[in-house]
Amino acid sequence: MRFSVSARSDTGRKRTANEDFYALEEKLALFVVADGLGGHAAGRRAAELGVAVFVESVGIDPAGPAPEILREAFARANAVIFELAQADAELRGMGTTLAALWLRGDEAVVSHAGDSRLYLHRDGRLHALTSDHSLVGERVARGELSAAQARVHPNRHVVTRAVGVVPWVEPDISALRARSGDLFVICSDGISSQIDDAELARALETRPADLDGAAAALVALANERGGDDNATVVLVRVEG
């Protein structure tokens, strides 16, 4: 499967450090976004370590069944972060969200834990491929809050599932048939909490042939809205 990819990450206007991290593993066709938890150095370390172990694990035997490979990759990343946090009191409680897109043949495999999101823009419509593992995300799924209410809720950043916080994590994994022209979006909540789905779709449609420009525009818009959090976006377009 041929594809093009672009990414942009920014500290934002309210934070002093960027605790987001991403990976573009083009040989594996594996794309990952992580948002570290635990504050400053601990959060960044968790995000970097989680992504590194996850990517390394997938690369060990990428030809096997995708769900098994991804569950093992999440388990390994979780174990490494959790054990490090247990050994160092200053890192206690650190963890990371992790959202990944893996293109295999004509299949797009999606996996995540936390509130970093994946979307698909296809035929002029934006489709959410993940549901947030967060207090407000679960209330949205139950119909107790609207998406607009969730974006301003005081508990919007409280995640209920993450990599490395507890001894075990169960990722959500799904797959779909990819088509030429599909555009996948992976982003941290610094993007999704500032930009609603309609605005996200418009930004993609405004620059259909310019992934770099679209990624830059999304980060700039998040900062214009206040830049409350680190903002990271990865765009992957299927070419054929």
N, C-alpha and C positions, 0 to 999 in steps of 0.2 A: 504494500500500500504506500503510495506517495503522499507526502504531506508537507506543509510549510508551518513554521512555528515562530512565535514571538513572545516575549515576556517583558514585564516591567515591574519593579518593586521600589517602594518609596517609604521613608520613615513616617511621613505625614507631618502635620503641624503641631501636634500635641505631645508626641513621644520624643525621647532623646536618643533612642536606639531602635534599630529595626530587628524585631524578633521573628519576622517572617523569613522563610527560606524556600527556594524552589530548585528543581532539577529538570533539565531537558536532556534526557538520555536518548538521543536520536537513533543510535544503533539498535537499541531495544524498542524504540518507539514508545518510550515510557516517560510520562510527564507528571511531575509531582509538585504540590504546593503544601507547605506546612506553616503553621502559626504557633509559635512557642508560647508556653504558659509557665508562669513562675517568676516573671519579672526580670528585665534587663538581661544580664549575662546568662542566667539559668534558662530563660525562655529561648534565647538564641541558640544556646548549646543544645537544648533538647530538640529544636527544630532541625539544626544541622545534622546532629547525630541520628535522629529518626529517619531523615531522608537518606543519609548515607547508608545506613544498615538496610533500609527497605530496598533501595536500588540494588545494592550488592546481593541481597538475598534473591531478588527476582532474577538477576543475571546468572545465578548458579546453574539453573536448569530451566531456561525459559520455554522449553518445548513441551513441558508437562501440562496437566490440566490447570487452566488459569485460576479458578477459585482456590484450589489447594495451594498453588504457588503464592497467591496474594495473602491468604490467611497465614501462611508460614512467615511471609515477609513482615506482616503486621506483628506477629507473635515475637519474632526476633528483635524488631525495633523496640517493641514494648519492654521486653526483658532487659535489653541493654540500658535503656533509659531508667527503668525502675531500679535496677541494681545499682547504678551509679548514684541515683538520688538517695537510696538507702545508706550508701557508704559515706556520703558527704552531707552533713547537716545543713550546709548552706544551700544545697540543691534540693532539699527535701520538698516534695510536692511538685517538682517540675514535670512538664509533659508537653505534648504538642498535638495539635490537630494534624491530620494528614489526609489529603485528597489526591487521588491518582487516576490518570487515564492511560490505558495500555492498548495500543493498536496491534492486533494480531490477525494477519490475513485480512479478511473483510469484516472482522469483528472489532468492536470498541468495548473494552472491559472497564468498568467504572468501579472504584472502591473508595471508601472514606470512613473516617472516624472523627467526630467533632463537627464544627460548624463552618469549615471551609467547604466551598460548594463547587459543583460541576453543573454546567448547562450545555445544551445543544441548541444551536441556531440552525434551523433547517427550513427551507422553502418559505422564508420570511417570517417564521415563528420561532419564539424562544421557549424551550422546554427545560424545566428543572429536572435534573437527573438524580439529585440527592435531597434528603430532608435533614435539616440541622439536628444534630444531637446536642440540644441545649434546652434549658428550661422553657424559653419562649418558643423555640421551634417545636417542641412537643405540644405546647398549647395551641399553636397554629394548626398542627396536624389534627388535633382533636376538635378544631373549630371554635376554640375559646377566644382566640385572638386573630385579628386580621394581619396580613403582612405589614401594613402600614403601622399598626399598633406595635407590632413586634420590633420594628426598627427604632422606636423611641422608648421601649420599655426599659426600666432601670435594671432588670436582670438579663438583658439581651446578650451579655457577654459570658454568662454562666453556662459552661458546657457540661453535659452529663456523660460524655464519653470522650476519651482522649487516649493518646498513646503514651504509656509510661507512668501514668498517675497511680494505677492500681496493678496488681500482679497479672491481670489478663484483660485483653480488649477484644471485642468482637466487631470486626468491620462489617459494613454493609457492602455487598458486592452484587453487581448486575452487569448485563451485557446486552448489546444491541447490534444490529447489522449496520455498518457504516456505509454511507453513500458519498459519491463524489460531490463536493460542494458543502458537505457538512462542516460546521465550524463549532468546535468545542471550546468552552470557557472553563478554566479552573481559577478560583479566586479565594483569597482570604476574606474574612468578614470586614476588613477595612474597606473593601469594595462593596460588598453586598449590603452592609448596614447603612451606607451613604447613598447608594444608587438603587432605585427600584428596577424591577424586571423590564418595564416598558422603556425606561431610559437606557438600560443596558442594551436592549435590542436596537434602539435607535442609533446608539453609538457604533454598533457593529454594522448596521445598514448604511451609515453615512460614509464609511470607509471600507467597502466590501473587498477591495483589492489591496488594501494597505493595513496589514496586521500590526506593523510597528506603530503606525499612526493611531490605530484603534486602541492598542494597549496604552499608549501614552495619554490618549484622550480620557480613558477611563480613570487612570490614576490622577490626572489633573482635575477631573470632575469631583472625585472623592475629596481632594484637597480643597477645592472651592467650597465644598459643603461643610468644611470645618477641619478636615484631616484629623479626626479624633483618634485614628488608629493607623498602624502600618497598613499599607495598601499594596497588594501583590496580585497580578493577573498573568495567566499564561493562556495564549490563544493558539489553537491547533486546527488548521484547515486541511481537510482531506482533499487531495488533488485527483486521485484516481485509484 
